[in-house]
């Protein structure tokens, strides 16, 4: 089992920035590919970003490219999501997830955090 706990969400004005963190415990963090997803009410969970085990490869949803940066620190068992130039449409609950496939599909992830709310005011 892998336990994931997100933090760093909050209320921010449009154009602002946040850094989300997700700390893992349980099994060896560096064995897992880590992803960030988000969900808004009434919508399916949406892929945001994924990072491979070493941090050397990343992929982003088109809607966040150039504004979001995923990174990881395996020594701290933590994955981050730096969010810049926030827009109201970025308002969502953000989830981190752990899996073994470098994938943008939520079904490929085995472990999920509880989520952290990001709210962007216009």
C-alpha positions as CSV (number, residue, x, y, z in Angstrom):
1,X,0.0,0.0,0.0
2,X,1.0,3.6,-0.7
3,X,-0.5,6.4,1.3
4,X,-0.6,9.8,-0.4
5,X,-1.4,13.1,1.3
6,X,-1.7,16.3,-0.7
7,X,-1.4,19.8,0.6
8,X,-0.9,23.4,-0.7
9,X,-4.3,24.2,-2.1
10,X,-6.2,27.3,-1.3
11,X,-7.9,30.4,-2.6
12,X,-5.9,32.5,-5.0
13,X,-6.7,35.4,-7.4
14,X,-6.4,34.9,-11.1
15,X,-2.8,35.2,-12.2
16,X,-1.5,33.9,-8.9
17,X,0.6,30.8,-8.1
18,X,0.4,27.8,-5.9
19,X,2.7,24.9,-5.2
20,X,0.9,21.7,-4.4
21,X,2.8,18.9,-2.6
22,X,2.0,15.2,-2.2
23,X,3.9,13.2,0.3
24,X,4.0,9.4,0.0
25,X,4.4,6.8,2.6
26,X,4.3,3.0,2.6
27,X,6.2,1.4,-0.2
28,X,9.3,2.7,-2.0
29,X,8.3,6.1,-3.5
30,X,10.9,5.9,-6.3
31,X,9.3,2.7,-7.6
32,X,6.2,4.7,-8.7
33,X,5.3,6.9,-11.5
34,X,3.4,9.9,-10.1
35,X,0.6,11.8,-11.6
36,X,-1.6,14.8,-10.8
37,X,-5.3,14.9,-11.8
38,X,-8.1,17.3,-11.0
39,X,-11.8,17.2,-10.8
40,X,-14.5,19.8,-11.0
41,X,-18.1,19.2,-9.9
42,X,-20.0,17.4,-12.6
43,X,-17.0,16.5,-14.6
44,X,-14.8,13.5,-15.0
45,X,-11.4,13.4,-13.3
46,X,-9.0,15.1,-15.7
47,X,-5.3,14.4,-16.3
48,X,-3.0,17.2,-15.4
49,X,0.6,15.9,-15.4
50,X,2.8,12.9,-14.9
51,X,6.4,12.3,-14.0
52,X,8.5,9.2,-14.3
53,X,10.4,7.5,-11.5
54,X,13.6,9.5,-11.8
55,X,12.0,12.8,-12.7
56,X,13.6,12.9,-16.0
57,X,10.5,12.7,-18.1
58,X,7.2,14.5,-17.8
59,X,4.0,15.0,-19.7
60,X,1.3,17.6,-19.4
61,X,-2.3,18.1,-20.5
62,X,-2.5,20.7,-23.2
63,X,-4.6,23.0,-21.0
64,X,-1.8,23.4,-18.5
65,X,1.4,23.3,-20.6
66,X,3.7,26.2,-19.9
67,X,1.9,27.1,-16.7
68,X,2.2,23.9,-14.6
69,X,5.4,22.1,-13.6
70,X,5.5,18.7,-12.0
71,X,8.6,17.6,-10.1
72,X,9.6,15.1,-7.5
73,X,12.1,14.7,-4.7
74,X,12.6,11.0,-4.1
75,X,14.7,11.7,-1.0
76,X,11.6,13.4,0.5
77,X,9.1,11.0,-0.9
78,X,7.3,14.0,-2.4
79,X,5.9,15.1,-5.7
80,X,5.1,18.7,-6.5
81,X,2.9,20.6,-8.8
82,X,3.9,24.2,-9.4
83,X,0.9,26.1,-10.8
84,X,1.5,29.6,-12.3
85,X,-0.8,32.0,-14.0
86,X,-3.8,30.5,-12.4
87,X,-7.1,30.9,-14.2
88,X,-10.7,30.5,-12.8
89,X,-11.1,27.4,-14.9
90,X,-8.2,25.8,-12.9
91,X,-10.6,25.7,-9.9
92,X,-10.8,22.0,-8.9
93,X,-9.8,19.4,-6.4
94,X,-6.3,18.3,-7.3
95,X,-5.3,14.7,-6.6
96,X,-1.9,13.0,-6.8
97,X,-1.7,9.4,-7.8
98,X,0.8,6.6,-7.9
99,X,1.1,3.9,-10.5
100,X,3.5,1.8,-12.6
101,X,2.6,3.1,-16.0
102,X,3.7,6.5,-17.5
103,X,0.1,7.3,-18.3
104,X,-2.5,10.1,-18.6
105,X,-5.3,7.7,-17.8
106,X,-6.6,7.6,-14.3
107,X,-7.3,3.9,-14.6
108,X,-3.6,3.2,-14.7
109,X,-3.0,4.5,-11.2
110,X,-3.4,2.3,-8.1
111,X,-3.1,4.8,-5.3
112,X,-4.8,8.1,-4.7
113,X,-4.6,10.9,-2.2
114,X,-7.7,12.6,-0.7
115,X,-7.3,15.8,-2.8
116,X,-6.6,19.4,-2.1
117,X,-9.0,22.2,-3.2
118,X,-7.7,25.0,-5.5
119,X,-10.0,27.9,-6.0
120,X,-9.2,30.7,-8.3
121,X,-11.2,33.9,-8.1
122,X,-11.5,36.3,-11.1
